[in-house]
Amino acid sequence: MSTSKRLKADRAAQRRADREAKRARRRDGGLLDRPVDLREERLRVLIVCEGAQTEPNYFQQFPVRATVHVKVEGLGDHTLSLVNRAIERRDAGRYDEAWVVFDRDSFPPDRFRAAIQSAQAAGLRLAYTNEAFECWYLLHFHYTDAALSRATYEARLTEALGRPYRKNDRGMYATLRTRQADAIRNAERLLASYGADHDPERDNPSTTVHRLVQRLTALAKA
């Protein structure tokens, strides 16, 4: 066979192979023609916060690897209604895991307990604080187990920081990052001090924010 005839035969064979491949793709529902969406492989994490700015400003600064998508929302809502909205957002967005961040504040005990129970029953992860989120900030500087009112945190943090504490400060993550390990140890020690029968509603001060911080730190590692 001459070279020209061989080339024609090869091209004809290739066209037949291409047609057969197309027929196979149609039989398979065209799946082979669809581009791979790498976003579908990313871990999706939702963090719903009681505060509209303070907590979101802090958690949004955590670096995470490219295979993780973290959505932080500050809803400006409280206790049980916040938990219900977090459940709605988690289910609507098809997140792999969802956290809810809220404070004891001065809400009635039954509302705070109901929020915790509802969150746990729905499979949400909890990052609560009794009384205020600023307790987590203060634990970066020293351990304390003295009951504190939320009204005292501004003065205490101003003293610890050596500058006026501003509630919606976007730089708190960077400011506190090098003390993070100390804060985690202090938070764990504080929870342990209440024993097996601890009650988040009564345990002032207490926090589980460190558990969310540990999770975000783990998601930053390669």
Phi and psi in degrees as GROMACS dihedral restraints (atoms count N, CA, C in turn):
[ dihedral_restraints ]
;  ai    aj    ak    al  type     phi  dphi    fc
    3     4     5     6     1   -71.1    20    10
    4     5     6     7     1   164.9    20    10
    6     7     8     9     1   -61.8    20    10
    7     8     9    10     1   -41.8    20    10
    9    10    11    12     1   -64.6    20    10
   10    11    12    13     1   -40.8    20    10
   12    13    14    15     1   -66.7    20    10
   13    14    15    16     1   -37.1    20    10
   15    16    17    18     1   -64.3    20    10
   16    17    18    19     1   -40.9    20    10
   18    19    20    21     1   -64.5    20    10
   19    20    21    22     1   -41.1    20    10
   21    22    23    24     1   -62.7    20    10
   22    23    24    25     1   -40.7    20    10
   24    25    26    27     1   -66.2    20    10
   25    26    27    28     1   -39.7    20    10
   27    28    29    30     1   -64.6    20    10
   28    29    30    31     1   -42.3    20    10
   30    31    32    33     1   -65.2    20    10
   31    32    33    34     1   -38.7    20    10
   33    34    35    36     1   -64.6    20    10
   34    35    36    37     1   -41.5    20    10
   36    37    38    39     1   -63.8    20    10
   37    38    39    40     1   -38.1    20    10
   39    40    41    42     1   -66.3    20    10
   40    41    42    43     1   -40.6    20    10
   42    43    44    45     1   -63.8    20    10
   43    44    45    46     1   -40.3    20    10
   45    46    47    48     1   -63.0    20    10
   46    47    48    49     1   -40.7    20    10
   48    49    50    51     1   -64.9    20    10
   49    50    51    52     1   -39.3    20    10
   51    52    53    54     1   -64.7    20    10
   52    53    54    55     1   -42.0    20    10
   54    55    56    57     1   -64.2    20    10
   55    56    57    58     1   -40.4    20    10
   57    58    59    60     1   -65.5    20    10
   58    59    60    61     1   -37.5    20    10
   60    61    62    63     1   -64.7    20    10
   61    62    63    64     1   -40.4    20    10
   63    64    65    66     1   -63.9    20    10
   64    65    66    67     1   -42.8    20    10
   66    67    68    69     1   -62.2    20    10
   67    68    69    70     1   -38.1    20    10
   69    70    71    72     1   -65.8    20    10
   70    71    72    73     1   -39.6    20    10
   72    73    74    75     1   -65.0    20    10
   73    74    75    76     1   -38.5    20    10
   75    76    77    78     1   -65.6    20    10
   76    77    78    79     1   -38.6    20    10
   78    79    80    81     1   -63.4    20    10
   79    80    81    82     1   -33.0    20    10
   81    82    83    84     1   -87.1    20    10
   82    83    84    85     1    10.1    20    10
   84    85    86    87     1    79.8    20    10
   85    86    87    88     1    16.2    20    10
   87    88    89    90     1    74.5    20    10
   88    89    90    91     1    11.5    20    10
   90    91    92    93     1   -61.7    20    10
   91    92    93    94     1   -32.0    20    10
   93    94    95    96     1   -71.4    20    10
   94    95    96    97     1   -19.9    20    10
   96    97    98    99     1   -83.3    20    10
   97    98    99   100     1   -12.9    20    10
   99   100   101   102     1   -80.6    20    10
  100   101   102   103     1   132.9    20    10
  102   103   104   105     1   -66.7    20    10
  103   104   105   106     1   147.3    20    10
  105   106   107   108     1   -75.9    20    10
  106   107   108   109     1   125.4    20    10
  108   109   110   111     1   -95.6    20    10
  109   110   111   112     1   102.7    20    10
  111   112   113   114     1   -64.7    20    10
  112   113   114   115     1   -22.1    20    10
  114   115   116   117     1   -64.5    20    10
  115   116   117   118     1   -26.4    20    10
  117   118   119   120     1   -66.4    20    10
  118   119   120   121     1   -19.5    20    10
  120   121   122   123     1   -93.2    20    10
  121   122   123   124     1    -4.1    20    10
  123   124   125   126     1   -80.9    20    10
  124   125   126   127     1   142.2    20    10
  126   127   128   129     1   -70.5    20    10
  127   128   129   130     1   129.8    20    10
  129   130   131   132     1  -110.1    20    10
  130   131   132   133     1   120.2    20    10
  132   133   134   135     1  -122.4    20    10
  133   134   135   136     1   131.7    20    10
  135   136   137   138     1  -112.7    20    10
  136   137   138   139     1   133.2    20    10
  138   139   140   141     1  -123.8    20    10
  139   140   141   142     1   113.4    20    10
  141   142   143   144     1  -107.4    20    10
  142   143   144   145     1   122.1    20    10
  144   145   146   147     1  -111.5    20    10
  145   146   147   148     1   146.0    20    10
  147   148   149   150     1   -64.9    20    10
  148   149   150   151     1   -48.6    20    10
  150   151   152   153     1   -74.9    20    10
  151   152   153   154     1   147.0    20    10
  153   154   155   156     1   -80.2    20    10
  154   155   156   157     1   -23.0    20    10
  156   157   158   159     1  -133.5    20    10
  157   158   159   160     1   -49.3    20    10
  159   160   161   162     1   -54.6    20    10
  160   161   162   163     1   -57.1    20    10
  162   163   164   165     1   -67.6    20    10
  163   164   165   166     1   -47.4    20    10
  165   166   167   168     1   -58.3    20    10
  166   167   168   169     1   -40.7    20    10
  168   169   170   171     1   -59.5    20    10
  169   170   171   172     1   -33.2    20    10
  171   172   173   174     1   -76.4    20    10
  172   173   174   175     1   -53.3    20    10
  174   175   176   177     1   -71.0    20    10
  175   176   177   178     1   -26.8    20    10
  177   178   179   180     1   -68.1    20    10
  178   179   180   181     1   -15.2    20    10
  180   181   182   183     1   -85.2    20    10
  181   182   183   184     1   -11.4    20    10
  183   184   185   186     1   -70.0    20    10
  184   185   186   187     1   128.3    20    10
  186   187   188   189     1   -79.7    20    10
  187   188   189   190     1   139.2    20    10
  189   190   191   192     1  -131.1    20    10
  190   191   192   193     1   156.4    20    10
  192   193   194   195     1   -70.7    20    10
  193   194   195   196     1   164.7    20    10
  195   196   197   198     1   -64.8    20    10
  196   197   198   199     1   -21.6    20    10
  198   199   200   201     1   -85.3    20    10
  199   200   201   202     1     9.0    20    10
  201   202   203   204     1  -124.8    20    10
  202   203   204   205     1   134.8    20    10
  204   205   206   207     1  -114.6    20    10
  205   206   207   208     1   119.0    20    10
  207   208   209   210     1  -114.2    20    10
  208   209   210   211     1   123.9    20    10
  210   211   212   213     1  -109.2    20    10
  211   212   213   214     1   122.1    20    10
  213   214   215   216     1  -112.8    20    10
  214   215   216   217     1   124.7    20    10
  216   217   218   219     1  -124.5    20    10
  217   218   219   220     1   133.0    20    10
  219   220   221   222     1  -107.8    20    10
  220   221   222   223     1   109.7    20    10
  222   223   224   225     1   -94.5    20    10
  223   224   225   226     1   -14.7    20    10
  225   226   227   228     1    64.4    20    10
  226   227   228   229     1    30.3    20    10
  228   229   230   231     1  -118.1    20    10
  229   230   231   232     1   176.9    20    10
  231   232   233   234     1  -134.5    20    10
  232   233   234   235     1   150.9    20    10
  234   235   236   237     1    35.6    20    10
  235   236   237   238     1  -118.3    20    10
  237   238   239   240     1   -64.3    20    10
  238   239   240   241     1   -40.4    20    10
  240   241   242   243     1   -65.6    20    10
  241   242   243   244     1   -34.4    20    10
  243   244   245   246     1   -64.2    20    10
  244   245   246   247     1   -44.4    20    10
  246   247   248   249     1   -60.7    20    10
  247   248   249   250     1   -44.0    20    10
  249   250   251   252     1   -62.0    20    10
  250   251   252   253     1   -40.5    20    10
  252   253   254   255     1   -69.6    20    10
  253   254   255   256     1   -34.0    20    10
  255   256   257   258     1   -65.0    20    10
  256   257   258   259     1   -40.2    20    10
  258   259   260   261     1   -62.3    20    10
  259   260   261   262     1   -44.3    20    10
  261   262   263   264     1   -60.8    20    10
  262   263   264   265     1   -44.4    20    10
  264   265   266   267     1   -68.3    20    10
  265   266   267   268     1   -40.0    20    10
  267   268   269   270     1   -60.7    20    10
  268   269   270   271     1   -47.9    20    10
  270   271   272   273     1   -68.6    20    10
  271   272   273   274     1   -38.5    20    10
  273   274   275   276     1   -68.6    20    10
  274   275   276   277     1   -34.6    20    10
  276   277   278   279     1   -93.8    20    10
  277   278   279   280     1    -1.5    20    10
  279   280   281   282     1    53.3    20    10
  280   281   282   283     1    51.8    20    10
  282   283   284   285     1   -80.7    20    10
  283   284   285   286     1   149.3    20    10
  285   286   287   288     1   -75.0    20    10
  286   287   288   289     1   -33.1    20    10
  288   289   290   291     1  -151.4    20    10
  289   290   291   292     1   152.7    20    10
  291   292   293   294     1  -139.6    20    10
  292   293   294   295     1   138.2    20    10
  294   295   296   297     1  -116.1    20    10
  295   296   297   298     1   147.4    20    10
  297   298   299   300     1  -125.0    20    10
  298   299   300   301     1   130.6    20    10
  300   301   302   303     1  -117.5    20    10
  301   302   303   304     1   116.2    20    10
  303   304   305   306     1  -152.9    20    10
  304   305   306   307     1   166.4    20    10
  306   307   308   309     1  -111.5    20    10
  307   308   309   310     1   159.1    20    10
  309   310   311   312     1   -69.2    20    10
  310   311   312   313     1   -42.7    20    10
  312   313   314   315     1    48.8    20    10
  313   314   315   316     1  -140.1    20    10
  315   316   317   318     1  -114.5    20    10
  316   317   318   319     1    26.1    20    10
  318   319   320   321     1   -71.5    20    10
  319   320   321   322     1   153.8    20    10
  321   322   323   324     1   -55.6    20    10
  322   323   324   325     1   141.7    20    10
  324   325   326   327     1   -52.9    20    10
  325   326   327   328     1   -41.1    20    10
  327   328   329   330     1   -64.0    20    10
  328   329   330   331     1   -33.7    20    10
  330   331   332   333     1   -69.1    20    10
  331   332   333   334     1   -41.9    20    10
  333   334   335   336     1   -66.1    20    10
  334   335   336   337     1   -45.1    20    10
  336   337   338   339     1   -64.2    20    10
  337   338   339   340     1   -41.3    20    10
  339   340   341   342     1   -63.3    20    10
  340   341   342   343     1   -37.3    20    10
  342   343   344   345     1   -64.3    20    10
  343   344   345   346     1   -43.4    20    10
  345   346   347   348     1   -64.1    20    10
  346   347   348   349     1   -46.0    20    10
  348   349   350   351     1   -63.9    20    10
  349   350   351   352     1   -41.4    20    10
  351   352   353   354     1   -65.2    20    10
  352   353   354   355     1   -42.3    20    10
  354   355   356   357     1   -62.6    20    10
  355   356   357   358     1   -45.3    20    10
  357   358   359   360     1   -64.2    20    10
  358   359   360   361     1   -42.3    20    10
  360   361   362   363     1   -63.3    20    10
  361   362   363   364     1   -31.6    20    10
  363   364   365   366     1   -87.6    20    10
  364   365   366   367     1    -2.7    20    10
  366   367   368   369     1    83.3    20    10
  367   368   369   370     1    14.9    20    10
  369   370   371   372     1   -78.0    20    10
  370   371   372   373     1   151.8    20    10
  372   373   374   375     1   -96.5    20    10
  373   374   375   376     1   141.9    20    10
  375   376   377   378     1  -105.0    20    10
  376   377   378   379     1   137.3    20    10
  378   379   380   381     1  -134.3    20    10
  379   380   381   382     1    79.2    20    10
  381   382   383   384     1  -101.0    20    10
  382   383   384   385     1   164.1    20    10
  384   385   386   387     1  -141.7    20    10
  385   386   387   388     1   139.7    20    10
  387   388   389   390     1  -119.8    20    10
  388   389   390   391     1   111.6    20    10
  390   391   392   393     1   -95.7    20    10
  391   392   393   394     1   -38.9    20    10
  393   394   395   396     1  -128.6    20    10
  394   395   396   397     1   155.3    20    10
  396   397   398   399     1   -54.5    20    10
  397   398   399   400     1   -30.9    20    10
  399   400   401   402     1   -62.1    20    10
  400   401   402   403     1   -17.5    20    10
  402   403   404   405     1   -57.3    20    10
  403   404   405   406     1   -39.1    20    10
  405   406   407   408     1   -62.6    20    10
  406   407   408   409     1   -42.0    20    10
  408   409   410   411     1   -61.3    20    10
  409   410   411   412     1   -45.5    20    10
  411   412   413   414     1   -63.2    20    10
  412   413   414   415     1   -33.3    20    10
  414   415   416   417     1   -66.8    20    10
  415   416   417   418     1   -12.9    20    10
  417   418   419   420     1   -69.1    20    10
  418   419   420   421     1   -22.4    20    10
  420   421   422   423     1  -102.9    20    10
  421   422   423   424     1   -34.0    20    10
  423   424   425   426     1  -167.3    20    10
  424   425   426   427     1   159.3    20    10
  426   427   428   429     1   -79.6    20    10
  427   428   429   430     1   138.7    20    10
  429   430   431   432     1  -147.9    20    10
  430   431   432   433     1   137.7    20    10
  432   433   434   435     1  -122.9    20    10
  433   434   435   436     1    15.9    20    10
  435   436   437   438     1   -82.8    20    10
  436   437   438   439     1   133.8    20    10
  438   439   440   441     1   -58.4    20    10
  439   440   441   442     1   130.4    20    10
  441   442   443   444     1  -126.0    20    10
  442   443   444   445     1   140.5    20    10
  444   445   446   447     1   -86.8    20    10
  445   446   447   448     1   146.9    20    10
  447   448   449   450     1   -59.1    20    10
  448   449   450   451     1   -23.1    20    10
  450   451   452   453     1   -69.9    20    10
  451   452   453   454     1   -17.3    20    10
  453   454   455   456     1   -90.9    20    10
  454   455   456   457     1   -13.3    20    10
  456   457   458   459     1   -68.9    20    10
  457   458   459   460     1   -36.4    20    10
  459   460   461   462     1   -59.7    20    10
  460   461   462   463     1   -46.9    20    10
  462   463   464   465     1   -66.0    20    10
  463   464   465   466     1   -40.9    20    10
  465   466   467   468     1   -66.2    20    10
  466   467   468   469     1   -40.6    20    10
  468   469   470   471     1   -72.8    20    10
  469   470   471   472     1   -33.7    20    10
  471   472   473   474     1   -60.4    20    10
  472   473   474   475     1   -41.7    20    10
  474   475   476   477     1   -67.4    20    10
  475   476   477   478     1   -44.0    20    10
  477   478   479   480     1   -66.8    20    10
  478   479   480   481     1   -39.4    20    10
  480   481   482   483     1   -77.5    20    10
  481   482   483   484     1   -24.9    20    10
  483   484   485   486     1    76.1    20    10
  484   485   486   487     1    19.6    20    10
  486   487   488   489     1  -159.8    20    10
  487   488   489   490     1   162.6    20    10
  489   490   491   492     1   -61.6    20    10
  490   491   492   493     1   131.6    20    10
  492   493   494   495     1   -81.5    20    10
  493   494   495   496     1   129.6    20    10
  495   496   497   498     1  -114.4    20    10
  496   497   498   499     1   126.2    20    10
  498   499   500   501     1   -56.1    20    10
  499   500   501   502     1   -38.3    20    10
  501   502   503   504     1  -102.4    20    10
  502   503   504   505     1    26.6    20    10
  504   505   506   507     1   -61.7    20    10
  505   506   507   508     1   118.9    20    10
  507   508   509   510     1   -75.3    20    10
  508   509   510   511     1   -11.0    20    10
  510   511   512   513     1   -96.7    20    10
  511   512   513   514     1     9.0    20    10
  513   514   515   516     1   -65.4    20    10
  514   515   516   517     1   -36.7    20    10
  516   517   518   519     1   -60.5    20    10
  517   518   519   520     1   -49.2    20    10
  519   520   521   522     1   -63.9    20    10
  520   521   522   523     1   -38.2    20    10
  522   523   524   525     1   -64.6    20    10
  523   524   525   526     1   -39.1    20    10
  525   526   527   528     1   -97.7    20    10
  526   527   528   529     1    -7.5    20    10
  528   529   530   531     1   -54.3    20    10
  529   530   531   532     1   -43.5    20    10
  531   532   533   534     1   -71.1    20    10
  532   533   534   535     1   -14.8    20    10
  534   535   536   537     1  -101.3    20    10
  535   536   537   538     1     6.5    20    10
  537   538   539   540     1   -60.5    20    10
  538   539   540   541     1   -42.5    20    10
  540   541   542   543     1   -61.7    20    10
  541   542   543   544     1   -38.3    20    10
  543   544   545   546     1   -63.7    20    10
  544   545   546   547     1   -42.1    20    10
  546   547   548   549     1   -64.0    20    10
  547   548   549   550     1   -40.4    20    10
  549   550   551   552     1   -63.2    20    10
  550   551   552   553     1   -45.4    20    10
  552   553   554   555     1   -61.9    20    10
  553   554   555   556     1   -41.9    20    10
  555   556   557   558     1   -66.0    20    10
  556   557   558   559     1   -39.9    20    10
  558   559   560   561     1   -65.8    20    10
  559   560   561   562     1   -41.7    20    10
  561   562   563   564     1   -66.3    20    10
  562   563   564   565     1   -40.8    20    10
  564   565   566   567     1   -62.8    20    10
  565   566   567   568     1   -40.0    20    10
  567   568   569   570     1   -63.9    20    10
  568   569   570   571     1   -46.0    20    10
  570   571   572   573     1   -63.2    20    10
  571   572   573   574     1   -41.7    20    10
  573   574   575   576     1   -63.6    20    10
  574   575   576   577     1   -28.8    20    10
  576   577   578   579     1   -66.3    20    10
  577   578   579   580     1   -19.0    20    10
  579   580   581   582     1   -88.1    20    10
  580   581   582   583     1    -9.2    20    10
  582   583   584   585     1    77.3    20    10
  583   584   585   586     1  -173.7    20    10
  585   586   587   588     1   -69.6    20    10
  586   587   588   589     1   -25.3    20    10
  588   589   590   591     1   -96.8    20    10
  589   590   591   592     1    27.9    20    10
  591   592   593   594     1   -65.0    20    10
  592   593   594   595     1   151.2    20    10
  594   595   596   597     1  -128.6    20    10
  595   596   597   598     1   110.9    20    10
  597   598   599   600     1   -54.2    20    10
  598   599   600   601     1   -30.4    20    10
  600   601   602   603     1   -70.2    20    10
  601   602   603   604     1   -34.0    20    10
  603   604   605   606     1   -94.7    20    10
  604   605   606   607     1   -23.0    20    10
  606   607   608   609     1   -79.6    20    10
  607   608   609   610     1    90.2    20    10
  609   610   611   612     1  -116.5    20    10
  610   611   612   613     1   116.1    20    10
  612   613   614   615     1   -91.7    20    10
  613   614   615   616     1   156.4    20    10
  615   616   617   618     1  -163.5    20    10
  616   617   618   619     1   158.6    20    10
  618   619   620   621     1  -160.1    20    10
  619   620   621   622     1   151.3    20    10
  621   622   623   624     1  -120.5    20    10
  622   623   624   625     1    16.4    20    10
  624   625   626   627     1   -59.4    20    10
  625   626   627   628     1   -30.2    20    10
  627   628   629   630     1   -61.0    20    10
  628   629   630   631     1   -27.1    20    10
  630   631   632   633     1   -68.3    20    10
  631   632   633   634     1   -39.3    20    10
  633   634   635   636     1   -68.1    20    10
  634   635   636   637     1   -40.1    20    10
  636   637   638   639     1   -61.4    20    10
  637   638   639   640     1   -42.4    20    10
  639   640   641   642     1   -63.6    20    10
  640   641   642   643     1   -39.1    20    10
  642   643   644   645     1   -64.5    20    10
  643   644   645   646     1   -46.6    20    10
  645   646   647   648     1   -64.2    20    10
  646   647   648   649     1   -36.6    20    10
  648   649   650   651     1   -64.8    20    10
  649   650   651   652     1   -39.6    20    10
  651   652   653   654     1   -65.0    20    10
  652   653   654   655     1   -36.3    20    10
  654   655   656   657     1   -72.5    20    10
  655   656   657   658     1   -12.4    20    10
  657   658   659   660     1   -85.4    20    10
  658   659   660   661     1   -16.0    20    10
  660   661   662   663     1   -83.2    20    10
  661   662   663   664     1   145.9    20    10
